[in-house]
Amino acid sequence: MIEAMGNAAFLTSSFAIIAQEFPGRVATTFASLEMCFGIGMIAGPTVGGALYDIGGYTTPFVVMGLILYIAGFVAFCVLPQASKVETKGVKSSKFND
């Protein structure tokens, strides 16, 4: 259930970010996102199995956890912060204060 909630939050937020950041190419960007998600679903068990063979049970979790931390840091640096996002046509918002 926790993974499903995380996946739902990820997909919802990524679609919202894509629609805001790439308004002229929404369909192409959505297709790219879904393609990368599918490749990850295919390659994930293979990479996890290889990491398990190399270092045992904890290795896949440690390696993927580190990759997620690095990806989160990169996303934090690259994506616009909520205070910097322009709210077009919104009269009152907690971001406009």
Secondary structure, DSSP 8 states (H G I E B T S, - for coil): -HHHHHHHHHHHHHHHHHHHH-TTSHHHHHHHHHHHHHHHHHHHHHHHHHHHHHH-SSHHHHHHHHHHHHHHHHHHHHS--GGG---TT-SS-TT--
